[in-house]
Amino acid sequence: MPVISMFYGIIIMMYFRDRKKHKLPHIHVKYQEHEAVISLKNSKVLEGSLPSSKMKLVQAWIELHRDELLANWDLAVNGQQVFQIEPLR
């Protein structure tokens, strides 16, 4: 699962092979022992959970980079390499 960004101890990955499970563009997020799958369209949690403060950071990052994330999704589902996205600073 390619890592596309990291910030504040949060690791953002894009794993597109499970799109049958989630059926929409999404990212996988890890923070310490927490994991969540988050929709790119509306930033809602599809599975798992994160601490509230980290979830707010991830949602803000998605808002800032939604176009890039969706472009990455399109690359990924077409078997092409995804690109890194600027971390939240």
C-alpha positions as CSV (number, residue, x, y, z in Angstrom):
1,M,0.0,0.0,0.0
2,P,1.8,3.2,-1.2
3,V,2.3,5.9,1.4
4,I,1.3,9.2,-0.2
5,S,1.9,11.6,2.8
6,M,2.9,11.7,6.4
7,F,2.4,14.5,9.0
8,Y,2.1,14.7,12.8
9,G,2.6,11.0,13.2
10,I,-0.2,10.3,10.7
11,I,0.5,8.0,7.8
12,I,-1.8,8.4,4.7
13,M,-1.9,5.5,2.2
14,M,-3.8,4.7,-0.9
15,Y,-4.9,1.2,-1.4
16,F,-7.2,0.9,-4.4
17,R,-7.4,-2.8,-4.8
18,D,-10.2,-3.0,-2.2
19,R,-12.5,-0.7,-4.1
20,K,-15.1,-3.5,-4.3
21,K,-15.3,-3.4,-0.5
22,H,-15.6,0.4,-0.2
23,K,-16.9,1.2,-3.7
24,L,-15.6,4.7,-3.7
25,P,-12.3,6.7,-3.7
26,H,-10.8,6.5,-0.2
27,I,-7.5,6.6,1.7
28,H,-6.3,4.5,4.6
29,V,-5.0,6.4,7.6
30,K,-2.8,5.1,10.5
31,Y,-2.0,6.9,13.7
32,Q,-0.3,4.8,16.4
33,E,-2.6,1.8,17.0
34,H,-5.5,3.5,15.3
35,E,-6.6,2.9,11.7
36,A,-9.4,4.3,9.5
37,V,-10.6,4.3,6.0
38,I,-11.8,7.7,4.9
39,S,-13.8,8.7,1.8
40,L,-12.2,11.3,-0.5
41,K,-15.6,12.6,-1.6
42,N,-16.9,13.8,1.8
43,S,-14.1,13.0,4.3
44,K,-16.4,10.6,6.2
45,V,-15.1,7.5,8.0
46,L,-16.0,4.3,6.1
47,E,-14.3,2.0,8.6
48,G,-12.2,2.2,11.8
49,S,-11.5,5.3,13.9
50,L,-8.9,7.9,14.8
51,P,-8.5,10.2,17.8
52,S,-10.7,13.3,17.2
53,S,-7.8,15.7,17.1
54,K,-6.1,13.6,14.4
55,M,-9.3,13.1,12.5
56,K,-9.7,16.9,12.2
57,L,-6.2,17.2,10.8
58,V,-6.8,14.5,8.2
59,Q,-10.1,16.0,7.2
60,A,-8.5,19.5,6.8
61,W,-5.7,17.9,4.7
62,I,-8.3,16.1,2.5
63,E,-10.1,19.5,1.9
64,L,-6.8,21.1,0.9
65,H,-5.7,18.2,-1.4
66,R,-9.0,16.7,-2.7
67,D,-8.2,17.3,-6.4
68,E,-4.8,15.7,-6.0
69,L,-6.2,12.8,-4.1
70,L,-8.8,12.1,-6.7
71,A,-6.1,12.4,-9.4
72,N,-4.1,9.8,-7.5
73,W,-7.1,7.6,-7.2
74,D,-7.6,7.7,-11.0
75,L,-3.9,6.8,-11.5
76,A,-4.1,4.0,-9.0
77,V,-7.2,2.3,-10.4
78,N,-5.6,2.4,-13.9
79,G,-2.5,0.6,-12.6
80,Q,-0.2,3.7,-12.7
81,Q,2.1,4.9,-9.9
82,V,0.6,7.4,-7.5
83,F,2.5,10.6,-6.5
84,Q,3.3,12.1,-3.1
85,I,1.1,14.8,-1.7
86,E,2.4,17.7,0.4
87,P,1.9,17.1,4.1
88,L,-0.1,19.3,6.4
89,R,2.2,21.9,8.0
